[in-house]
Amino acid sequence: MLDSPEVSETRRFLVVGGAGFIGSHLVERLLQRGPVTVFDNLSVGKRTFLSEALASGRCELIEGDALDVEALTRAAAGHHTLFHLAANPEARWGLDNPRLDLEQGTIATHNSLEAARRAGVTRFVLSSSGTVYGDTAEPCAEGDLGHLPISLYGASKLAGEALVSAYVECFALTATIFRFGNVVGPRGTHGAALDFLKKLERTPEELEVLGDGRQAKPYVHVSDCVEAILFALDHAEGSLDILNLAPTDTTSVRRIAELCVAASPYPEARIRYTGGERGWRGDVARSRLNSEKLAARGHRLRKSSDEAVRAAVGELALEVFGTRARAL
């Protein structure tokens, strides 16, 4: 368990992938607890996401690649906790480059673990995903791994979890694994809502949606996600703690598409579904996560899935369309 959340100059945090979507929001909150170092190659993350954190004088950005274990080890020296959030941000990309998730998922996770071991970091946090549960529409709790992943992204996350478990056992590391639902909100770099809004900017008359629109998943607002991460770390149990982080409800792709059209400058745009149960090969059409383990410790997300999506679409529409975005 972390010490009290009061600021401590002796407790330093390293966030691998900290210039990305979830990472940059987490960095801002961690600065309330101690100095933060961000290690990021800026391939997806952006320096601008860290502008306020860097301006505080208590956040340092090291530009480096998680595939470079030596550079990562040097960055890890002197830190109390390593958060590993770097990954391929878009599961579909693995279809075009099957090695992408092996490198950016499995190998990058191994390198972060090895850097923590070499540098004497005592606590490790991995951002995993509900995709490890495979293709099942039943609500999955942390012990429900009867179905194997069906995407390369999910496979890399499951392999990463196995590596964390092995390092905990072999090298006395303390670790927490978070299996996220679909995280949404400002500074998003991927996902259905951002994809739809960008499509509308390119083709204002029509929004193409892959699949039949009935795909449904649990969505977590990034503010809720970070709040839950910090709560869970303060109330961790055991040397390896695995927690689902998602609301109990789900939101359909159809609903996301309708909200994106409504928030865009093109409310008359027609939504065209390409058909089929899945949006792409490897996509889990319908998923649910059971987060009662986290709730039993005293924490529930503030926003439902629908509320998270609605808020995120409004925030992302402002980023894509500026003042032309329409209020929801």
C-alpha positions, -999 to +999 in steps of 0.1 A: +000+000+000+012+035-008+018+059+021-008+087+027-016+108-004+002+138+011+030+153-010+064+135-004+096+145-020+111+111-012+084+092-031+090+096-068+069+082-096+079+071-131+052+069-157+061+050-189+038+063-216+030+093-194+025+118-223-004+098-236-041+100-230-045+082-196-009+088-186-010+126-188-042+127-166-025+104-141+006+125-140-013+156-130-028+137-101+004+121-090+021+155-088-001+161-057+018+132-041+054+136-052+077+144-082+070+126-114+092+115-143+076+108-176+093+084-201+077+085-235+088+084-271+060+108-281+049+086-310+013+089-298+015+110-266+022+147-269+043+172-250+014+196-250-006+170-229+020+176-201+022+214-204+008+221-170+027+193-153+060+204-168+053+241-159+050+230-122+087+223-121+081+189-104+076+169-136+104+158-159+100+144-194+125+120-207+121+112-244+129+075-249+115+042-262+103+015-239+121-010-263+154+005-250+158-013-217+190+004-208+175+039-212+144+028-193+166+014-165+185+047-162+152+066-160+138+042-133+167+049-109+156+066-077+118+060-081+094+044-057+067+033-082+067+026-120+035+029-139+036+011-172+009+027-195+028+025-228+011+003-254-003+002-289-032+026-285-055+011-312-062-027-312-070-027-349-035-016-359-023-051-351-041-064-381-018-045-404+013-050-383+011-083-364+044-076-346+032-043-332+015-057-301+044-081-294+068-051-293+047-023-279+028-046-255+047-077-244+083-067-249+077-031-236+061-046-205+090-070-200+115-041-203+096-020-178+096-048-153+133-055-159+141-017-155+122-018-122+141-048-110+175-034-120+168+000-105+153-012-073+118+001-079+096-016-053+061-011-068+049-018-104+015-008-119+003-023-153-025-009-173-042-040-188-075-044-205-108-063-204-098-078-237-079-105-218-112-121-211-118-130-247-151-132-266-177-134-238-207-112-232-211-124-196-198-100-169-163-111-161-147-109-127-110-110-121-108-148-119-128-154-151-101-162-176-118-192-192-118-176-227-085-166-243-081-132-261-092-130-297-071-099-306-033-095-308-038-065-284-056-087-259-030-114-263-002-090-255-020-077-224-025-112-211+012-120-218+022-088-199+000-098-169+018-132-168+052-115-168+041-092-140+030-122-120+063-140-126+084-109-115+063-106-084+071-142-075+107-143-086+120-108-076+098-098-047+081-070-066+048-056-054+024-050-083-011-039-093-028-048-126-058-028-137-081-043-164-097-013-179-130-009-198-128+015-227-114+047-213-127+080-229-123+117-223-103+148-233-069+143-249-081+109-263-058+096-290-080+067-303-113+051-299-147+051-316-158+086-305-127+103-317-127+082-349-163+092-356-157+129-350-127+129-373-147+111-400-175+137-398-149+165-403-137+147-435-172+137-448-198+160-432-227+144-451-222+108-439-207+089-410-195+054-418-197+030-389-181-004-390-204-032-380-242-031-373-239-006-344-251-031-318-216-037-304-217-026-268-189-021-242-184-005-208-169+030-210-149+048-183-144+085-182-106+092-178-112+113-146-130+083-130-102+060-142-075+080-126-095+085-094-100+047-092-063+039-098-052+061-070-079+047-046-069+012-055-032+018-049-040+033-015-061+002-006-041-025-023-041-061-010-013-086-014+019-086-034-001-090-067-035-072-069-057-075-100-087-052-104-113-047-130-121-010-136-153-004-154-190+006-148-217-020-146-235-008-178-225-007-214-229+018-243-236+008-279-217+019-309-250+032-323-254+055-293-219+068-297-224+075-334-257+094-327-240+115-300-211+123-323-234+135-350-254+156-325-222+172-312-207+180-346-215+210-368-233+185-391-264+173-373-280+162-406-252+137-413-265+102-422-251+073-403-243+043-425-236+010-410-214-015-429-231-045-413-219-075-395-217-083-358-181-071-353-165-039-363-132-056-373-116-090-369-106-096-333-132-071-320-152-083-290-187-072-300-202-072-265-183-072-233-190-065-196-167-063-166-175-072-130-160-045-108-174-056-075-140-064-061-131-027-062-165-017-050-161-040-020-131-019-010-153+012-009-150+028-044-174+031-073-171+051-105-189+084-105-202+081-141-221+053-157-209+042-192-236+063-209-226+093-188-190+088-195-195+086-233-218+117-234-192+138-214-163+125-235-181+131-269-187+167-258-151+172-247-136+156-279-160+175-302-145+207-288-110+194-295-119+184-331-143+212-341-135+240-317-162+266-314-182+249-341-190+220-318-226+218-306-236+213-270-252+180-261 
